[in-house]
């Protein structure tokens, strides 16, 4: 749909060969959408996740190099990991040790070695965020939210969907 069809006045000011205008997406995805911007917008960088072989050794390294301590540490069976969350400002570094070789993080380390695994953003409602992403045609790893650490509900968006980055959405408890 072009700016002409949507009646947007910027169509005449912009290059007629371009498809529509910047106002089209803003209009169709907010005012014209059934999704509230407040519920689908990313509200915080919750954590940056790093896959590691040995959680204890990595925590020792973070402790000695950067003088930081984990706030949470738990086994998350649903994701096949033991994770530690190190608070940094308003976000966390999440260290992930796979529970076995045949887990997503185990396979990641097998093929790529230790390193940056995903980034996680907080959203107000993960159910609405997923519904919105489906409507946008996003490539989802998880069709529905599942349990994460700290009592969160999480879902992953495929790295092929946006900038080659595995993105996790997080809804914090209560
Ligand atoms: Co994560």
Backbone and ligand atoms as CSV (ligand in chain L), in Angstrom:
chain,resi,resn,atom,element,x,y,z
A,1,UNK,N,N,0.848,-1.193,0.000
A,1,UNK,CA,C,0.000,0.000,0.000
A,1,UNK,C,C,0.887,1.248,0.000
A,2,UNK,N,N,0.559,2.217,-0.781
A,2,UNK,CA,C,1.404,3.412,-0.849
A,2,UNK,C,C,0.833,4.517,0.008
A,3,UNK,N,N,1.645,5.571,0.141
A,3,UNK,CA,C,1.189,6.740,0.883
A,3,UNK,C,C,-0.042,7.338,0.237
A,4,UNK,N,N,-0.113,7.233,-1.102
A,4,UNK,CA,C,-1.274,7.790,-1.814
A,4,UNK,C,C,-2.550,7.079,-1.372
A,5,UNK,N,N,-2.474,5.751,-1.292
A,5,UNK,CA,C,-3.664,4.980,-0.923
A,5,UNK,C,C,-4.059,5.197,0.530
A,6,UNK,N,N,-3.060,5.395,1.376
A,6,UNK,CA,C,-3.396,5.596,2.785
A,6,UNK,C,C,-3.724,7.053,3.072
A,7,UNK,N,N,-3.542,7.909,2.033
A,7,UNK,CA,C,-3.886,9.304,2.209
A,7,UNK,C,C,-2.847,10.091,2.980
A,8,UNK,N,N,-1.669,9.530,3.090
A,8,UNK,CA,C,-0.630,10.218,3.852
A,8,UNK,C,C,-0.051,11.342,2.999
A,9,UNK,N,N,0.015,12.538,3.544
A,9,UNK,CA,C,0.451,13.700,2.774
A,9,UNK,C,C,1.930,13.660,2.423
A,10,UNK,N,N,2.715,12.883,3.171
A,10,UNK,CA,C,4.155,12.887,2.901
A,10,UNK,C,C,4.461,12.178,1.588
A,11,UNK,N,N,3.477,11.462,1.015
A,11,UNK,CA,C,3.688,10.790,-0.273
A,11,UNK,C,C,4.142,11.781,-1.339
A,12,UNK,N,N,3.567,12.938,-1.350
A,12,UNK,CA,C,3.898,13.915,-2.390
A,12,UNK,C,C,5.276,14.535,-2.168
A,13,UNK,N,N,5.672,14.611,-0.921
A,13,UNK,CA,C,6.966,15.223,-0.632
A,13,UNK,C,C,8.123,14.258,-0.854
A,14,UNK,N,N,7.832,12.968,-0.757
A,14,UNK,CA,C,8.905,11.979,-0.871
A,14,UNK,C,C,9.006,11.462,-2.305
A,15,UNK,N,N,10.055,10.749,-2.576
A,15,UNK,CA,C,10.290,10.192,-3.905
A,15,UNK,C,C,9.138,9.257,-4.288
A,16,UNK,N,N,8.502,9.529,-5.406
A,16,UNK,CA,C,7.351,8.736,-5.829
A,16,UNK,C,C,7.727,7.294,-6.160
A,17,UNK,N,N,9.016,7.057,-6.422
A,17,UNK,CA,C,9.417,5.676,-6.739
A,17,UNK,C,C,9.531,4.818,-5.481
A,18,UNK,N,N,9.631,5.442,-4.341
A,18,UNK,CA,C,9.712,4.637,-3.123
A,18,UNK,C,C,8.345,4.065,-2.811
A,19,UNK,N,N,8.347,2.952,-2.113
A,19,UNK,CA,C,7.083,2.313,-1.758
A,19,UNK,C,C,6.549,2.937,-0.480
A,20,UNK,N,N,5.593,3.809,-0.647
A,20,UNK,CA,C,4.950,4.379,0.531
A,20,UNK,C,C,5.862,5.343,1.267
A,21,UNK,N,N,5.654,5.442,2.542
A,21,UNK,CA,C,6.390,6.397,3.348
A,21,UNK,C,C,6.570,5.820,4.744
A,22,UNK,N,N,7.368,6.536,5.535
A,22,UNK,CA,C,7.628,6.047,6.880
A,22,UNK,C,C,6.351,6.021,7.729
A,23,UNK,N,N,5.410,6.884,7.375
A,23,UNK,CA,C,4.193,6.972,8.185
A,23,UNK,C,C,3.299,5.748,8.037
A,24,UNK,N,N,3.471,5.001,6.941
A,24,UNK,CA,C,2.605,3.855,6.716
A,24,UNK,C,C,2.736,2.829,7.838
A,25,UNK,N,N,4.027,2.463,8.119
A,25,UNK,CA,C,4.205,1.418,9.112
A,25,UNK,C,C,3.790,1.907,10.498
A,26,UNK,N,N,4.130,3.156,10.796
A,26,UNK,CA,C,3.760,3.686,12.107
A,26,UNK,C,C,2.247,3.647,12.281
A,27,UNK,N,N,1.536,3.990,11.199
A,27,UNK,CA,C,0.078,4.029,11.294
A,27,UNK,C,C,-0.502,2.622,11.391
A,28,UNK,N,N,-0.040,1.739,10.479
A,28,UNK,CA,C,-0.652,0.416,10.427
A,28,UNK,C,C,-0.290,-0.429,11.643
A,29,UNK,N,N,0.879,-0.156,12.253
A,29,UNK,CA,C,1.318,-1.018,13.348
A,29,UNK,C,C,0.932,-0.481,14.724
A,30,UNK,N,N,0.402,0.711,14.767
A,30,UNK,CA,C,-0.008,1.218,16.083
A,30,UNK,C,C,-1.475,1.573,16.063
A,31,UNK,N,N,-1.823,2.693,15.417
A,31,UNK,CA,C,-3.213,3.138,15.434
A,31,UNK,C,C,-4.147,2.103,14.826
A,32,UNK,N,N,-3.666,1.490,13.706
A,32,UNK,CA,C,-4.530,0.561,12.998
A,32,UNK,C,C,-4.404,-0.865,13.509
A,33,UNK,N,N,-3.513,-1.089,14.456
A,33,UNK,CA,C,-3.267,-2.437,14.935
A,33,UNK,C,C,-4.119,-2.753,16.150
A,34,UNK,N,N,-4.392,-4.061,16.327
A,34,UNK,CA,C,-5.125,-4.438,17.527
A,34,UNK,C,C,-4.176,-4.611,18.717
A,35,UNK,N,N,-2.872,-4.423,18.473
A,35,UNK,CA,C,-1.901,-4.591,19.537
A,35,UNK,C,C,-1.514,-3.248,20.140
A,36,UNK,N,N,-1.553,-3.177,21.462
A,36,UNK,CA,C,-1.155,-1.951,22.147
A,36,UNK,C,C,0.357,-1.821,22.097
A,37,UNK,N,N,0.821,-0.650,21.693
A,37,UNK,CA,C,2.266,-0.391,21.635
A,37,UNK,C,C,2.913,-0.647,22.994
A,38,UNK,N,N,2.205,-0.320,24.051
A,38,UNK,CA,C,2.723,-0.473,25.412
A,38,UNK,C,C,3.021,-1.940,25.723
A,39,UNK,N,N,2.248,-2.848,25.141
A,39,UNK,CA,C,2.394,-4.267,25.470
A,39,UNK,C,C,3.382,-5.008,24.570
A,40,UNK,N,N,3.701,-4.443,23.422
A,40,UNK,CA,C,4.619,-5.146,22.513
A,40,UNK,C,C,6.002,-4.498,22.468
A,41,UNK,N,N,6.131,-3.304,23.031
A,41,UNK,CA,C,7.418,-2.600,22.992
A,41,UNK,C,C,8.432,-3.256,23.934
A,42,UNK,N,N,9.706,-3.296,23.503
A,42,UNK,CA,C,10.769,-3.783,24.383
A,42,UNK,C,C,10.983,-2.753,25.483
A,43,UNK,N,N,10.997,-3.209,26.745
A,43,UNK,CA,C,11.063,-2.236,27.835
A,43,UNK,C,C,12.383,-2.264,28.601
A,44,UNK,N,N,13.188,-3.295,28.392
A,44,UNK,CA,C,14.498,-3.317,29.058
A,44,UNK,C,C,15.371,-4.371,28.383
A,45,UNK,N,N,16.685,-4.116,28.389
A,45,UNK,CA,C,17.619,-5.192,28.033
A,45,UNK,C,C,17.761,-6.041,29.287
A,46,UNK,N,N,17.082,-7.178,29.329
A,46,UNK,CA,C,17.058,-7.983,30.553
A,46,UNK,C,C,18.405,-8.652,30.790
A,47,UNK,N,N,18.917,-9.328,29.770
A,47,UNK,CA,C,20.236,-9.953,29.937
A,47,UNK,C,C,20.906,-10.248,28.610
A,48,UNK,N,N,22.204,-10.420,28.704
A,48,UNK,CA,C,23.025,-10.901,27.590
A,48,UNK,C,C,23.531,-12.266,28.027
A,49,UNK,N,N,23.309,-13.291,27.202
A,49,UNK,CA,C,23.614,-14.657,27.615
A,49,UNK,C,C,24.872,-15.171,26.925
A,50,UNK,N,N,25.707,-15.823,27.724
A,50,UNK,CA,C,26.966,-16.379,27.234
A,50,UNK,C,C,26.985,-17.865,27.556
A,51,UNK,N,N,27.250,-18.674,26.555
A,51,UNK,CA,C,27.345,-20.125,26.742
A,51,UNK,C,C,28.743,-20.464,27.239
A,52,UNK,N,N,28.813,-21.268,28.315
A,52,UNK,CA,C,30.116,-21.616,28.896
A,52,UNK,C,C,30.191,-23.121,29.173
A,53,UNK,N,N,31.419,-23.645,29.177
A,53,UNK,CA,C,31.635,-25.062,29.503
A,53,UNK,C,C,31.403,-25.331,30.982
A,54,UNK,N,N,31.954,-24.423,31.806
A,54,UNK,CA,C,32.053,-24.682,33.242
A,54,UNK,C,C,31.583,-23.442,34.005
A,55,UNK,N,N,30.394,-23.527,34.581
A,55,UNK,CA,C,29.788,-22.366,35.242
A,55,UNK,C,C,30.643,-21.881,36.406
A,56,UNK,N,N,31.143,-22.807,37.227
A,56,UNK,CA,C,31.960,-22.403,38.386
A,56,UNK,C,C,33.224,-21.671,37.944
A,57,UNK,N,N,33.879,-22.199,36.939
A,57,UNK,CA,C,35.121,-21.576,36.465
A,57,UNK,C,C,34.831,-20.197,35.872
A,58,UNK,N,N,33.728,-20.083,35.132
A,58,UNK,CA,C,33.397,-18.793,34.521
A,58,UNK,C,C,33.021,-17.763,35.575
A,59,UNK,N,N,32.290,-18.217,36.612
A,59,UNK,CA,C,31.942,-17.285,37.694
A,59,UNK,C,C,33.190,-16.819,38.423
A,60,UNK,N,N,34.143,-17.723,38.620
A,60,UNK,CA,C,35.409,-17.325,39.248
A,60,UNK,C,C,36.123,-16.275,38.400
A,61,UNK,N,N,36.095,-16.480,37.076
A,61,UNK,CA,C,36.752,-15.524,36.185
A,61,UNK,C,C,36.064,-14.156,36.235
A,62,UNK,N,N,34.733,-14.151,36.196
A,62,UNK,CA,C,34.011,-12.869,36.281
A,62,UNK,C,C,34.300,-12.176,37.610
A,63,UNK,N,N,34.366,-12.999,38.673
A,63,UNK,CA,C,34.617,-12.460,40.024
A,63,UNK,C,C,35.997,-11.797,40.072
A,64,UNK,N,N,37.007,-12.500,39.587
A,64,UNK,CA,C,38.363,-11.967,39.718
A,64,UNK,C,C,38.639,-10.851,38.710
A,65,UNK,N,N,38.104,-10.985,37.492
A,65,UNK,CA,C,38.386,-9.960,36.482
A,65,UNK,C,C,37.582,-8.690,36.707
A,66,UNK,N,N,36.293,-8.860,37.072
A,66,UNK,CA,C,35.374,-7.709,37.038
A,66,UNK,C,C,34.709,-7.409,38.375
A,67,UNK,N,N,35.044,-8.193,39.408
A,67,UNK,CA,C,34.518,-7.929,40.755
A,67,UNK,C,C,32.995,-7.945,40.809
A,68,UNK,N,N,32.405,-8.908,40.184
A,68,UNK,CA,C,30.945,-9.047,40.208
A,68,UNK,C,C,30.577,-10.430,40.741
A,69,UNK,N,N,29.363,-10.509,41.299
A,69,UNK,CA,C,28.859,-11.752,41.902
A,69,UNK,C,C,27.495,-12.092,41.311
A,70,UNK,N,N,27.202,-13.383,41.169
A,70,UNK,CA,C,25.863,-13.747,40.682
A,70,UNK,C,C,24.803,-13.485,41.755
A,71,UNK,N,N,23.620,-13.098,41.288
A,71,UNK,CA,C,22.496,-12.882,42.205
A,71,UNK,C,C,21.605,-14.121,42.255
A,72,UNK,N,N,21.477,-14.800,41.131
A,72,UNK,CA,C,20.679,-16.024,41.049
A,72,UNK,C,C,21.531,-17.113,40.418
A,73,UNK,N,N,21.228,-18.342,40.830
A,73,UNK,CA,C,21.839,-19.490,40.155
A,73,UNK,C,C,20.843,-20.635,40.251
A,74,UNK,N,N,20.507,-21.246,39.131
A,74,UNK,CA,C,19.507,-22.314,39.175
A,74,UNK,C,C,19.599,-23.207,37.941
A,75,UNK,N,N,19.097,-24.428,38.110
A,75,UNK,CA,C,18.958,-25.343,36.981
A,75,UNK,C,C,17.596,-25.085,36.349
A,76,UNK,N,N,17.590,-24.858,35.037
A,76,UNK,CA,C,16.330,-24.682,34.314
A,76,UNK,C,C,16.201,-25.867,33.362
A,77,UNK,N,N,15.513,-26.904,33.866
A,77,UNK,CA,C,15.401,-28.162,33.104
A,77,UNK,C,C,14.774,-27.936,31.740
A,78,UNK,N,N,13.771,-27.054,31.693
A,78,UNK,CA,C,13.039,-26.826,30.437
A,78,UNK,C,C,13.963,-26.349,29.323
A,79,UNK,N,N,15.089,-25.745,29.712
A,79,UNK,CA,C,16.026,-25.268,28.691
A,79,UNK,C,C,17.326,-26.045,28.675
A,80,UNK,N,N,17.448,-27.041,29.527
A,80,UNK,CA,C,18.639,-27.881,29.530
A,80,UNK,C,C,19.890,-27.146,29.958
A,81,UNK,N,N,19.741,-26.218,30.908
A,81,UNK,CA,C,20.904,-25.446,31.355
A,81,UNK,C,C,20.915,-25.278,32.865
A,82,UNK,N,N,22.128,-25.027,33.380
A,82,UNK,CA,C,22.253,-24.404,34.684
A,82,UNK,C,C,22.688,-22.980,34.381
A,83,UNK,N,N,22.018,-22.012,34.995
A,83,UNK,CA,C,22.319,-20.632,34.666
A,83,UNK,C,C,22.653,-19.824,35.908
A,84,UNK,N,N,23.494,-18.824,35.715
A,84,UNK,CA,C,23.800,-17.859,36.771
A,84,UNK,C,C,23.553,-16.474,36.199
A,85,UNK,N,N,22.959,-15.618,37.034
A,85,UNK,CA,C,22.631,-14.269,36.591
A,85,UNK,C,C,23.476,-13.275,37.392
A,86,UNK,N,N,24.309,-12.534,36.678
A,86,UNK,CA,C,25.187,-11.553,37.312
A,86,UNK,C,C,24.613,-10.163,37.040
A,87,UNK,N,N,24.170,-9.466,38.081
A,87,UNK,CA,C,23.602,-8.139,37.832
A,87,UNK,C,C,24.670,-7.127,37.430
A,88,UNK,N,N,24.364,-6.371,36.376
A,88,UNK,CA,C,25.234,-5.283,35.911
A,88,UNK,C,C,24.312,-4.113,35.577
A,89,UNK,N,N,24.329,-3.088,36.430
A,89,UNK,CA,C,23.386,-1.992,36.228
A,89,UNK,C,C,21.965,-2.527,36.331
A,90,UNK,N,N,21.127,-2.195,35.364
A,90,UNK,CA,C,19.741,-2.661,35.385
A,90,UNK,C,C,19.532,-3.950,34.621
A,91,UNK,N,N,20.611,-4.588,34.185
A,91,UNK,CA,C,20.513,-5.811,33.389
A,91,UNK,C,C,21.389,-6.899,34.017
A,92,UNK,N,N,21.414,-8.040,33.359
A,92,UNK,CA,C,22.227,-9.157,33.849
A,92,UNK,C,C,23.128,-9.680,32.731
A,93,UNK,N,N,24.259,-10.249,33.143
A,93,UNK,CA,C,24.970,-11.189,32.271
A,93,UNK,C,C,24.500,-12.570,32.710
A,94,UNK,N,N,24.023,-13.361,31.772
A,94,UNK,CA,C,23.538,-14.712,32.061
A,94,UNK,C,C,24.578,-15.707,31.547
A,95,UNK,N,N,25.128,-16.493,32.462
A,95,UNK,CA,C,26.059,-17.547,32.052
A,95,UNK,C,C,25.288,-18.854,31.979
A,96,UNK,N,N,25.422,-19.557,30.870
A,96,UNK,CA,C,24.668,-20.786,30.626
A,96,UNK,C,C,25.615,-21.963,30.473
A,97,UNK,N,N,25.459,-22.941,31.365
A,97,UNK,CA,C,26.204,-24.195,31.206
A,97,UNK,C,C,25.206,-25.274,30.809
A,98,UNK,N,N,25.444,-25.956,29.701
A,98,UNK,CA,C,24.481,-26.985,29.280
A,98,UNK,C,C,24.452,-28.161,30.249
A,99,UNK,N,N,23.254,-28.761,30.416
A,99,UNK,CA,C,23.130,-29.938,31.279
A,99,UNK,C,C,23.624,-31.193,30.581
A,100,UNK,N,N,23.773,-31.123,29.270
A,100,UNK,CA,C,24.270,-32.263,28.507
A,100,UNK,C,C,24.617,-31.821,27.097
A,101,UNK,N,N,25.298,-32.726,26.366
A,101,UNK,CA,C,25.706,-32.387,24.997
A,101,UNK,C,C,24.497,-32.247,24.080
A,102,UNK,N,N,23.433,-33.030,24.361
A,102,UNK,CA,C,22.266,-33.033,23.472
A,102,UNK,C,C,21.204,-32.052,23.967
A,103,UNK,N,N,21.623,-30.818,24.140
A,103,UNK,CA,C,20.726,-29.719,24.512
A,103,UNK,C,C,21.038,-28.570,23.561
A,104,UNK,N,N,20.156,-27.592,23.453
A,104,UNK,CA,C,20.444,-26.479,22.530
A,104,UNK,C,C,21.780,-25.791,22.824
A,105,UNK,N,N,22.053,-25.516,24.104
A,105,UNK,CA,C,23.309,-24.824,24.427
A,105,UNK,C,C,24.505,-25.784,24.275
A,106,UNK,N,N,24.285,-27.076,24.575
A,106,UNK,CA,C,25.345,-28.057,24.358
A,106,UNK,C,C,25.730,-28.135,22.887
A,107,UNK,N,N,24.724,-28.143,22.026
A,107,UNK,CA,C,25.001,-28.199,20.579
A,107,UNK,C,C,25.647,-26.902,20.096
A,108,UNK,N,N,25.243,-25.791,20.680
A,108,UNK,CA,C,25.835,-24.497,20.323
A,108,UNK,C,C,27.332,-24.507,20.630
A,109,UNK,N,N,27.700,-24.950,21.843
A,109,UNK,CA,C,29.116,-24.967,22.231
A,109,UNK,C,C,29.893,-25.961,21.371
A,110,UNK,N,N,29.254,-27.092,21.072
A,110,UNK,CA,C,29.907,-28.101,20.221
A,110,UNK,C,C,30.271,-27.519,18.848
A,111,UNK,N,N,29.369,-26.717,18.289
A,111,UNK,CA,C,29.622,-26.210,16.930
A,111,UNK,C,C,30.374,-24.875,16.929
A,112,UNK,N,N,30.148,-24.035,17.932
A,112,UNK,CA,C,30.749,-22.689,17.875
A,112,UNK,C,C,31.699,-22.378,19.014
A,113,UNK,N,N,31.732,-23.238,20.017
A,113,UNK,CA,C,32.560,-22.941,21.179
A,113,UNK,C,C,31.841,-22.012,22.143
A,114,UNK,N,N,32.502,-21.687,23.237
A,114,UNK,CA,C,31.913,-20.769,24.204
A,114,UNK,C,C,31.716,-19.398,23.560
A,115,UNK,N,N,30.735,-18.666,24.071
A,115,UNK,CA,C,30.576,-17.302,23.542
A,115,UNK,C,C,29.159,-16.790,23.632
A,116,UNK,N,N,28.966,-15.610,23.050
A,116,UNK,CA,C,27.673,-14.936,23.082
A,116,UNK,C,C,26.595,-15.821,22.451
A,117,UNK,N,N,25.519,-16.071,23.186
A,117,UNK,CA,C,24.484,-16.990,22.731
A,117,UNK,C,C,23.206,-16.269,22.332
A,118,UNK,N,N,22.707,-15.367,23.168
A,118,UNK,CA,C,21.501,-14.602,22.823
A,118,UNK,C,C,21.427,-13.327,23.641
A,119,UNK,N,N,20.532,-12.430,23.208
A,119,UNK,CA,C,20.214,-11.257,24.021
A,119,UNK,C,C,18.734,-11.339,24.360
A,120,UNK,N,N,18.399,-10.845,25.548
A,120,UNK,CA,C,17.028,-10.995,26.038
A,120,UNK,C,C,16.444,-9.642,26.408
A,121,UNK,N,N,15.245,-9.400,25.896
A,121,UNK,CA,C,14.541,-8.157,26.171
A,121,UNK,C,C,13.315,-8.447,27.022
A,122,UNK,N,N,13.044,-7.552,27.960
A,122,UNK,CA,C,11.815,-7.665,28.752
A,122,UNK,C,C,10.652,-7.053,27.979
A,123,UNK,N,N,9.511,-7.720,28.066
A,123,UNK,CA,C,8.256,-7.189,27.516
A,123,UNK,C,C,7.191,-7.261,28.610
A,124,UNK,N,N,6.167,-6.411,28.465
A,124,UNK,CA,C,5.116,-6.372,29.490
A,124,UNK,C,C,4.251,-7.632,29.436
A,125,UNK,N,N,3.936,-8.094,28.214
A,125,UNK,CA,C,3.111,-9.297,28.044
A,125,UNK,C,C,3.710,-10.166,26.956
A,126,UNK,N,N,4.216,-11.313,27.339
A,126,UNK,CA,C,4.857,-12.172,26.335
A,126,UNK,C,C,3.814,-12.783,25.395
A,127,UNK,N,N,2.609,-13.056,25.896
A,127,UNK,CA,C,1.577,-13.626,25.027
A,127,UNK,C,C,1.192,-12.650,23.920
A,128,UNK,N,N,1.029,-11.401,24.289
A,128,UNK,CA,C,0.656,-10.399,23.290
A,128,UNK,C,C,1.833,-10.103,22.363
A,129,UNK,N,N,3.045,-10.082,22.926
A,129,UNK,CA,C,4.231,-9.865,22.082
A,129,UNK,C,C,4.351,-10.975,21.033
A,130,UNK,N,N,4.107,-12.236,21.436
A,130,UNK,CA,C,4.185,-13.352,20.479
A,130,UNK,C,C,3.092,-13.253,19.415
A,131,UNK,N,N,1.906,-12.879,19.841
A,131,UNK,CA,C,0.802,-12.737,18.885
A,131,UNK,C,C,1.123,-11.632,17.875
A,132,UNK,N,N,1.685,-10.556,18.376
A,132,UNK,CA,C,2.087,-9.442,17.509
A,132,UNK,C,C,3.165,-9.890,16.519
A,133,UNK,N,N,4.179,-10.641,17.017
A,133,UNK,CA,C,5.266,-11.089,16.150
A,133,UNK,C,C,4.746,-12.030,15.066
A,134,UNK,N,N,3.802,-12.900,15.446
A,134,UNK,CA,C,3.192,-13.796,14.445
A,134,UNK,C,C,2.500,-12.977,13.362
A,135,UNK,N,N,1.781,-11.954,13.775
A,135,UNK,CA,C,1.079,-11.093,12.815
A,135,UNK,C,C,2.065,-10.357,11.914
A,136,UNK,N,N,3.266,-10.097,12.434
A,136,UNK,CA,C,4.315,-9.424,11.660
A,136,UNK,C,C,5.028,-10.395,10.723
A,137,UNK,N,N,4.750,-11.696,10.867
A,137,UNK,CA,C,5.427,-12.695,10.047
A,137,UNK,C,C,6.804,-13.065,10.566
A,138,UNK,N,N,7.069,-12.819,11.835
A,138,UNK,CA,C,8.378,-13.132,12.411
A,138,UNK,C,C,8.580,-14.641,12.493
A,139,UNK,N,N,9.837,-15.066,12.397
A,139,UNK,CA,C,10.186,-16.493,12.481
A,139,UNK,C,C,10.447,-16.835,13.940
A,140,UNK,N,N,9.531,-17.552,14.555
A,140,UNK,CA,C,9.616,-17.844,15.987
A,140,UNK,C,C,10.252,-19.211,16.235
A,141,UNK,N,N,11.030,-19.305,17.305
A,141,UNK,CA,C,11.475,-20.614,17.791
A,141,UNK,C,C,10.375,-21.221,18.653
A,142,UNK,N,N,9.798,-20.397,19.520
A,142,UNK,CA,C,8.738,-20.846,20.431
A,142,UNK,C,C,7.404,-20.219,20.030
A,143,UNK,N,N,6.433,-21.066,19.771
A,143,UNK,CA,C,5.096,-20.557,19.418
A,143,UNK,C,C,4.351,-20.078,20.658
A,144,UNK,N,N,4.753,-20.613,21.814
A,144,UNK,CA,C,4.112,-20.202,23.066
A,144,UNK,C,C,5.193,-20.006,24.124
A,145,UNK,N,N,4.861,-19.211,25.129
A,145,UNK,CA,C,5.823,-18.942,26.203
A,145,UNK,C,C,6.068,-20.204,27.015
A,146,UNK,N,N,7.288,-20.309,27.573
A,146,UNK,CA,C,7.627,-21.434,28.443
A,146,UNK,C,C,8.391,-20.917,29.659
A,147,UNK,N,N,8.584,-21.783,30.673
A,147,UNK,CA,C,9.203,-21.294,31.901
A,147,UNK,C,C,10.683,-20.968,31.720
A,148,UNK,N,N,11.100,-19.806,32.258
A,148,UNK,CA,C,12.507,-19.441,32.308
A,148,UNK,C,C,12.961,-19.391,33.764
A,149,UNK,N,N,14.169,-18.936,33.998
A,149,UNK,CA,C,14.662,-18.787,35.366
A,149,UNK,C,C,13.978,-17.611,36.060
A,150,UNK,N,N,14.164,-17.507,37.369
A,150,UNK,CA,C,13.614,-16.404,38.181
A,150,UNK,C,C,12.092,-16.310,38.110
A,151,UNK,N,N,11.420,-17.412,37.741
A,151,UNK,CA,C,9.966,-17.364,37.649
A,151,UNK,C,C,9.457,-16.609,36.437
A,152,UNK,N,N,10.332,-16.379,35.452
A,152,UNK,CA,C,9.929,-15.645,34.251
A,152,UNK,C,C,9.218,-16.568,33.263
A,153,UNK,N,N,8.561,-15.959,32.300
A,153,UNK,CA,C,8.048,-16.675,31.124
A,153,UNK,C,C,8.822,-16.143,29.926
A,154,UNK,N,N,9.292,-17.061,29.089
A,154,UNK,CA,C,10.191,-16.654,28.005
A,154,UNK,C,C,9.781,-17.286,26.676
A,155,UNK,N,N,10.290,-16.717,25.597
A,155,UNK,CA,C,10.150,-17.310,24.263
A,155,UNK,C,C,11.296,-16.790,23.405
A,156,UNK,N,N,11.734,-17.631,22.481
A,156,UNK,CA,C,12.842,-17.246,21.608
A,156,UNK,C,C,12.348,-16.943,20.196
A,157,UNK,N,N,12.995,-15.947,19.592
A,157,UNK,CA,C,12.759,-15.583,18.195
A,157,UNK,C,C,13.996,-16.006,17.415
A,158,UNK,N,N,13.786,-16.652,16.285
A,158,UNK,CA,C,14.880,-17.265,15.511
A,158,UNK,C,C,15.902,-16.228,15.039
A,159,UNK,N,N,17.199,-16.574,15.088
A,159,UNK,CA,C,18.206,-15.615,14.627
A,159,UNK,C,C,18.051,-15.220,13.162
A,160,UNK,N,N,17.422,-16.084,12.374
A,160,UNK,CA,C,17.226,-15.741,10.964
A,160,UNK,C,C,16.177,-14.648,10.791
A,161,UNK,N,N,15.445,-14.337,11.861
A,161,UNK,CA,C,14.390,-13.336,11.720
A,161,UNK,C,C,14.939,-11.927,11.670
A,162,UNK,N,N,16.005,-11.677,12.432
A,162,UNK,CA,C,16.487,-10.290,12.548
A,162,UNK,C,C,17.969,-10.274,12.882
A,163,UNK,N,N,18.761,-9.768,11.971
A,163,UNK,CA,C,20.188,-9.480,12.183
A,163,UNK,C,C,21.012,-10.657,12.712
A,164,UNK,N,N,20.581,-11.880,12.419
A,164,UNK,CA,C,21.384,-13.038,12.811
A,164,UNK,C,C,21.557,-13.188,14.309
A,165,UNK,N,N,20.631,-12.623,15.077
A,165,UNK,CA,C,20.751,-12.638,16.536
A,165,UNK,C,C,19.601,-13.424,17.149
A,166,UNK,N,N,19.936,-14.414,17.970
A,166,UNK,CA,C,18.900,-15.117,18.721
A,166,UNK,C,C,18.369,-14.181,19.800
A,167,UNK,N,N,17.085,-13.902,19.754
A,167,UNK,CA,C,16.463,-12.972,20.705
A,167,UNK,C,C,15.503,-13.730,21.609
A,168,UNK,N,N,15.634,-13.462,22.903
A,168,UNK,CA,C,14.729,-14.023,23.893
A,168,UNK,C,C,13.848,-12.900,24.423
A,169,UNK,N,N,12.561,-13.175,24.498
A,169,UNK,CA,C,11.642,-12.242,25.150
A,169,UNK,C,C,11.361,-12.758,26.546
A,170,UNK,N,N,11.314,-11.843,27.497
A,170,UNK,CA,C,11.147,-12.216,28.908
A,170,UNK,C,C,9.993,-11.426,29.509
A,171,UNK,N,N,9.068,-12.159,30.139
A,171,UNK,CA,C,8.059,-11.494,30.951
A,171,UNK,C,C,8.378,-11.788,32.412
A,172,UNK,N,N,8.645,-10.751,33.159
A,172,UNK,CA,C,9.018,-10.924,34.566
A,172,UNK,C,C,7.800,-11.295,35.384
A,173,UNK,N,N,8.003,-12.035,36.478
A,173,UNK,CA,C,6.851,-12.436,37.293
A,173,UNK,C,C,6.198,-11.245,37.991
A,174,UNK,N,N,4.862,-11.366,38.140
A,174,UNK,CA,C,4.006,-10.455,38.883
A,174,UNK,C,C,4.410,-9.030,38.877
L,1,CO,CO,CO,18.391,-16.021,28.396
